Amino acid sequence: MKKRKVPLRKSVVSGEIFPKKELIRIAKSKEGEVSIDPSGKKPGRGAYVALEPAEVEEAWKKRILDRTLGTDLSDDFYQELLDYVKHQKARKELFGNE
């Protein structure tokens, strides 16, 4: 069988390139609404962050997503993102690469 090409994306925090499945997409719609995009298919501008709590905390501290998406994000959004990343990381460690 022919090997499939693995899509790669760059984390806006660390600048490292990862397979798309190891990142979480943050999407900004045309209306300016910012949301977590687990499917990676929502329309709008996207920014990727690695599934590492330390990277999300750095993005929160330095307000990297605010600058990348051109908007002011609340601390509640960053907390929600941190909780989501912690949950997904724990899930990945528990179930492996399913």
Contact map, one row per residue, 1 for C-alpha under 8 A:
11100000000000000000000000000000000000000000000000000000000000000000000000000000000000000000000000
11110000000000000000000000000000000000000000000000000000000000000000000000000000000000000000000000
11111000000000000000000000000000000000000000000000000000000000000000000000000000000000000000000000
01111100000000000000000000000000000000000000000000000000000000000000000000000000000000000000000000
00111110000000000000000000000000000000000000000000000000000000000000000000000000000000000000000000
00011111000000000011000000000000000000000000000000000000000000000000000000000000000000000000000000
00001111100000000011000000000000000000000000000000000000000000000000000000000000000000000000000000
00000111110000001111000000000000000000000000000000000000000000000000000000000000000000000000000000
00000011111000001111001000000000000000000000000100000000000000000000000000000000000000000000000000
00000001111100111100000000000000000000000000000100000000000000000000000000000000000000000000000000
00000000111111111100001000000000000000000000001111000000000000000000000000000000000000000000000000
00000000011111100000000000000000000000000000001110000000000000011001000000000000000000000000000000
00000000001111100000000000000000000000000000000010000010011000010000000000000000000000000000000000
00000000001111110000000000000000000000000000000000000010000000000000000000000000000000000000000000
00000000011111111000000000000000000000000000000000000000000000000000000000000000000000000000000000
00000000011001111100000000000000000000000000000000000000000000000000000000000000000000000000000000
00000001111000111110000000000000000000000000000000000000000000000000000000000000000000000000000000
00000001111000011111011000000000000000000000000001000000000000000000000000000000000000000000000000
00000111100000001111111000000000000000000000000000000000000000000000000000000000000000000000000000
00000111100000000111111100000000000000000000000000000000000000000000000000000000000000000000000000
00000000000000000011111100000000000000000000000000000000000000000000000000000000000000000000000000
00000000000000000111111100000000000000000000000001100000000000000000000000000000000000000000000000
00000000101000000111111110000000000000000000000111100000000000000000000000000000000000000000000000
00000000000000000001111111000000000111010000000111100000000000000000000000000000000010000000000000
00000000000000000000001111100000000111010000011110000000000000000000000000000000000000000000000000
00000000000000000000000111110000011110000000011110000000000000000000000000000000000000000000000000
00000000000000000000000011111000011110000111111000000000000000000000000000000000000000000000000000
00000000000000000000000001111111111000000001110000000000000000000000100000000000000000000000000000
00000000000000000000000000111111110000000011100000000000000000000000000000000000000000000000000000
00000000000000000000000000011111100000000001000000000000000000000000000000000000000000000000000000
00000000000000000000000000011111100000000000000000000000000000000000000000000000000000000000000000
00000000000000000000000000011111110000000000000000000000000000000000001000000000000000000000000000
00000000000000000000000000011111111000000000000000000000000000000000000000000000000000000000000000
00000000000000000000000001111001111100000000000000000000000000000000000000000000000000000000000000
00000000000000000000000001110000111110000000000000000000000000000000000000000000000000000000000000
00000000000000000000000111100000011111000000000000000000000000000000000000000000100000000000000000
00000000000000000000000111100000001111111100000000000000000000000000000000000000000000000000000000
00000000000000000000000110000000000111110000000000000000000000000000000000000000000000000000000000
00000000000000000000000000000000000011111100000000000000000000000000000000000000000000000000000000
00000000000000000000000110000000000011111100000000000000000000000000000000000000000000000000000000
00000000000000000000000000000000000010111110000000000000000000000000000000000000000000000000000000
00000000000000000000000000100000000010111111000000000000000000000000000000000000000000000000000000
00000000000000000000000000101000000000001111100000000000000000000000000000000000000000000000000000
00000000000000000000000000111100000000000111110000000000000000000000000000000000000000000000000000
00000000000000000000000000111000000000000011111000000000000000000000100000000000000000000000000000
00000000000000000000000011110000000000000001111100000000000000000000100000000000000000000000000000
00000000001100000000000011100000000000000000111110000000000000001001100000000000000000000000000000
00000000111100000000001111000000000000000000011111000000000000000000000000000000000000000000000000
00000000001110000000001111000000000000000000001111100011000000000000000000000000000000000000000000
00000000001000000100011100000000000000000000000111110011000000000000000000000000000000000000000000
00000000000000000000011100000000000000000000000011111010000000000000000000000000000011011000000000
00000000000000000000000000000000000000000000000001111111000000000000000000000000000011001000000000
00000000000000000000000000000000000000000000000000111111100000000000000000000000010011000000000000
00000000000000000000000000000000000000000000000000011111110000000000000000000000000000000000000000
00000000000011000000000000000000000000000000000011111111111000000000000000000000000000000000000000
00000000000000000000000000000000000000000000000011011111111100000000000000000100110010000000000000
00000000000000000000000000000000000000000000000000001111111110000000000000000000010000000000000000
00000000000010000000000000000000000000000000000000000111111111100000000000000000000000000000000000
00000000000010000000000000000000000000000000000000000011111111111000000000000000000000000000000000
00000000000000000000000000000000000000000000000000000001111111111000000000100100000000000000000000
00000000000000000000000000000000000000000000000000000000111111100000000000000000000000000000000000
00000000000000000000000000000000000000000000000000000000011111110000000000000000000000000000000000
00000000000000000000000000000000000000000000000000000000011111111110000000000000000000000000000000
00000000000110000000000000000000000000000000000000000000001101111111000000000000000000000000000000
00000000000100000000000000000000000000000000001000000000001100111111110010000000000000000000000000
00000000000000000000000000000000000000000000000000000000000000111111111110000000000000000000000000
00000000000000000000000000000000000000000000000000000000000000111111111000000000000000000000000000
00000000000100000000000000000000000000000000001000000000000000011111110000000000000000000000000000
00000000000000000000000000010000000000000000111000000000000000001111111000000000000000000000000000
00000000000000000000000000000000000000000000000000000000000000001111111100000000000000000000000000
00000000000000000000000000000001000000000000000000000000000000000110111110000000000000000000000000
00000000000000000000000000000000000000000000000000000000000000000100011111000000000000000000000000
00000000000000000000000000000000000000000000000000000000000000001100001111101100000000000000000000
00000000000000000000000000000000000000000000000000000000000000000000000111111100000000000000000000
00000000000000000000000000000000000000000000000000000000000100000000000011111110000000000000000000
00000000000000000000000000000000000000000000000000000000000000000000000001111111000000000000000000
00000000000000000000000000000000000000000000000000000000000000000000000011111111100000000000000000
00000000000000000000000000000000000000000000000000000001000100000000000011111111110000000000000000
00000000000000000000000000000000000000000000000000000000000000000000000000111111111000000000000000
00000000000000000000000000000000000000000000000000000000000000000000000000011111111100000000000000
00000000000000000000000000000000000100000000000000000001000000000000000000001111111110000000000000
00000000000000000000000000000000000000000000000000001001100000000000000000000111111111000000000000
00000000000000000000000000000000000000000000000000000000000000000000000000000011111111100000000000
00000000000000000000000000000000000000000000000000000000000000000000000000000001111111110000000000
00000000000000000000000100000000000000000000000000111001000000000000000000000000111111111000000000
00000000000000000000000000000000000000000000000000111000000000000000000000000000011111111100000000
00000000000000000000000000000000000000000000000000000000000000000000000000000000001111111110000000
00000000000000000000000000000000000000000000000000100000000000000000000000000000000111111111000000
00000000000000000000000000000000000000000000000000110000000000000000000000000000000011111111100000
00000000000000000000000000000000000000000000000000000000000000000000000000000000000001111111110000
00000000000000000000000000000000000000000000000000000000000000000000000000000000000000111111111100
00000000000000000000000000000000000000000000000000000000000000000000000000000000000000011111111110
00000000000000000000000000000000000000000000000000000000000000000000000000000000000000001111111100
00000000000000000000000000000000000000000000000000000000000000000000000000000000000000000111111100
00000000000000000000000000000000000000000000000000000000000000000000000000000000000000000011111111
00000000000000000000000000000000000000000000000000000000000000000000000000000000000000000011111111
00000000000000000000000000000000000000000000000000000000000000000000000000000000000000000001001111
00000000000000000000000000000000000000000000000000000000000000000000000000000000000000000000001111
